[in-house]
Amino acid sequence: DVERSRGLGDVYKRQELNDTTKFVRCLNNLSRCLIDLKRLNEAEQRLAEALSYSASIFNQKLLMELTLNTALVKFRLNKREESKSYLNQVMAMAQESNAFELLHSAYNLSAEVAAQEGEHKKGYELLTISHLYQDSLITETNLYAANEMAAKYEHEKNKRLVAESELQVANKDKELQQNKLQVLYWTI
């Protein structure tokens, strides 16, 4: 899969697609595969290549994901200071855009960095913050689902009310027609 992904990245380059975001997303996905395969130096190179396009990336979430993945690679390569620098960047961007999922991941990784440096109290505090963002994410998901259900209920309720109103109008029309026929019958 990694070789196939690398080939896909080369195809994007060869065809010189105008969509830089697709190419960067491909590099980001490739780097995730490389991280999972513990080929960290290759992942670091692909992420550096992807970040070199950062001025052309207008997708803020993708830029945050690249930055977080770079922090993860730096952490796993024992480059903690660089990792912390990238983590600070991604946390600032994620807080600005209320990206709870990325904040959760960034604080979780920050907790690991702190623990590896022997700062267990700070690591615990960061882990607690990570869980708060996870809870916020769950709450946000639940609120979205509840709002969606409420909207569907209101829509169905309105459809039912419209149908009932149309039925009442039809019944009144029928009653009116019958009254007209009776009046006509009695006048003849």
Secondary structure, 3 states (H helix, E strand, C coil): CHHHHHHHHHHHHHHCCCCHHHHHHHHHHHHHHHHHCCCHHHHHHHHHHHHCCHHHCCCHHHHHHHHHHHHHHHHHCCCHHHHHHHHHHHHHHHHHCCCHHHHHHHHHHHHHHHHHCCCHHHHHHHHHHHHHHHHHHHHHHHHHHHHHHHHHHHHHHHHHHHHHHHHHHHHHHHHHHHHHHHHHHHHC
